[in-house]
Amino acid sequence: MSLDGFDLKRARLYGISVVDVGGVDRLEDGALRITFLAEHGDVYELIDAPTSAIVRMFDAAVVLTCGWAAPLDRSRDENDRDDDHDSDHDSDHDSDASVPPSQHPQRRRVRLVVVVGDQGVGSVLRFADTPKEIVTDAGSARGSLADAVTNLWFDSPVHVTRSRSEI
């Protein structure tokens, strides 16, 4: 809600700290502390950066990105996904294998927020042509972005750097 527009040029990574659990349930202001951590022009490079593992110090992580979405080709595999769109950022399956969502004739601009914590992954998205309509997913999203965010939280690699004096 605090971000206007659908043309964010860089994906953003935030850490979420729960200040008041009851306040979160009541949707009260101040119940969560949101900390901006990093941004990058490529959402996958942002998530894969060794420094992004810092999100595990928080109660949850948020990835915010904008991109293009296109209708899914439902004739290929009805069980692949439960939502109606495929995005440049969140799926390995394009509506037409040769046409990415950004070039699809029925493309729609989308803003996507993916949240991950110990309870799993959820997402919220809005389309530029229907910005008041909020589409939520409480954990059934699949695709490359959902996998990357899940890996960031649950399988984040540990990077050890040693100075020459320690070797």
N, C-alpha and C positions, 0 to 999 in steps of 0.2 A: 504493500500500500504506500510505502514511503518513497518508492521509486516511480517517477513518471516516465512514460515512453516505453518503446519496444526496440530501441536501437542502441542498447548498451554495447559499447565497442569491446569491452573486456569483461570476461567472466570474473566473478568475485567469490572469495572464500571468507566465511565468517565462522567464529566460534560462539556458541550459545552457552551461557551459564544460567542455571535456574536459581533465581533469588528467592522466590516464594512459590512453592508447589501449588498451594491453594489458590494463589493469585493467577497462576497459569490456567488452572481449571475454570476460573471465573473471567478469564481474558482481561485481566487488569493490567493497566500500564505499569511498568516497572517490575513486573514479575520475572522478566527475563532480562539479562544483560547481553547485548549483542556486540561482539568485538570484531571489527574488520581486521583481517589477517593478511590478505594478499589479493592480487588481481593479475590476470594474464589474458592476452589476446586469444589463446587457445584453451578451452575449458579442460581438455585432457592433460595438457602440459601443466596447467595450474594444479590439478589433482595429483599428478604424478611427481611434482616437485618434491624433493626430500624435505624441504622446509614445511610443506603442507601437513606433515604428520603432527605438527603442533596442535592441530584440532583435537587430538585425543586427550589433551589436557582439559577440555571443556566437557560439558554435559551432552552436547550435540554439535554437529557441524552443518553448515548451510552452504550450498553452492547456488549461485544466482547467475543465470545466463540468458541471453536472448538469441533467437535464431529463426529459422524457417521450419514450418511443419507442413506436411502434405497428407492427403487422405491415404489410408492404407489400402492395399489391394487385398480385399477379404477372400478372394478366390484362392490365394496361395496357401494359407494355413490359418484357419479360424481360431486355432488355439494359441497362436504366437503371442497375441496381446489382447488385452481387454479394452483398450481405449480406441478412439477413432482416428488418431493421427500418428504419423511417424515424423520425427524431428531430426534435423541435421545433428543434433546433440545427443539424442537419447535412444537411438536404435541402430542395429546393424541391418535392418530390413527396410529398403526403400519401397515406396508404392510402385515404382517401376524401376527395376534393377539398374537400368541405364540412365535414369533421371534422378539426381539428388533432390531432396525437398526444396532447396533454394532455387531450382530451375523448373519445378513442376508447375504446370499451368494453374493449378488450384491451390498454390501455396498460400500460407497464412503466416503472418509475423507472430511470434510467440515469445513470452517472457516466462521462464521456468525457474522455480525455486525447488531445490531438492534438499530435504532435511534427513540426516542420518544420526542415529544414536543407538544405544544398546538395545532398544526395542525394535530396530529395523529402519527401513527407508520409507519416506513418504514424499509426495510432491504436490505442488500447487502450480497451476499454469493459467495464464490469461492470454487471449488472442487480441491483437490490435483492433480487429474489426468488431469485437464484442468484449470490450475491456471490463464491463461490469459483471460478466459471467465468469465465475471462478470454477475451475475444474480441479478436483482433488483426487489424489490416489493415496490410499493408506497402506501401501506396501505391495501392490501387485505389479508395479512397473517393471518392465524388463528391457534390456538393451544395453548398449555399450556405456551410456552415462550412468545408468542405475548400477551396473557392474563396477564401474570405476569408483563411484561414491561408496559402495559397499566395501570394496577392497581398501579404500582409504581409511575407513573406520575400523574394519575388522581384521584386515590383513596388511596393514601399513608396514612397509619394510623398515627395518632399523638400519640407519646409516651411521657407521662409526668412522670418525676421522681422527687420525693420529698425527701429531706433529713429529718432525724429524727427530727431536730429542727423545721421543718415546720409543723409537725403533731400534 
